[in-house]
Amino acid sequence: MSKNDSTFPHSQQQEQQDQASQQASSRPMRLPTESGQRDHHWAMTRIILPRFLREDAAAIFTEHLRQSGRKMVADTWDEFGRSTIKNPADIIPSEELAVFIDHTAKGSEIITIQMPTPLYRNETYFMAIVCQTPPDIYRTFSLEYSVLPQGGQPFTMLTGICNGNRSNFGLGPAPDKAAFVAAVAAIIDEGQTPMTTFALPTM
């Protein structure tokens, strides 16, 4: 299994690109060189929020999400922006943040956080939190914005993080909350395995 989640065998990669080119999007085309993420968006979705799912804090965090999810996430998002992002122009407003609770057909709970609209490659539309083994092992799934290297055609990727490992599940659905939840539910209920997995650096 490859440790690079963006590397596929040639035929598989071509198939991924062919499928991606069929995904409809109204997002303006961006140059392939515009691949960096905004620090505020990247840090919150990849580092800060996942940290709340570690060890004893996880059960408390998810319960707060059920009770007052949007306020909690928005307050955390805003405080991180004020305290960490040096240039005020780089702070991303939290108005678009939202929290939803859904369940799979087999009864697993999915807590979905809607993120501020992504603008650059690897920024996230949605993050889903699932308790894999109650009460102490949690998985997250993300629907990421990406672009093809040639031509800048936008598409989505479905990724996941569990136990310090990042997984790639391939092309994601349209950037729609219901479609994202359905894709995550299929992974959980059907036990779908990722295309690639690699260990994340220790933070």
ZIDAQUI-V19102 format. One record per helix or strand. SS is the DSSP state (2 for helix, 1 for strand). FROM is the first residue (numbers start at 1). TO is the last residue. Records with the same first field share a line. If there is no record, write none. Layout:
SS->FROM-TO, FROM-TO
This chain:
2->10-21, 39-51, 57-84, 88-90, 177-190
1->98-103, 109-114, 124-133, 137-147, 154-162, 165-171, 196-199
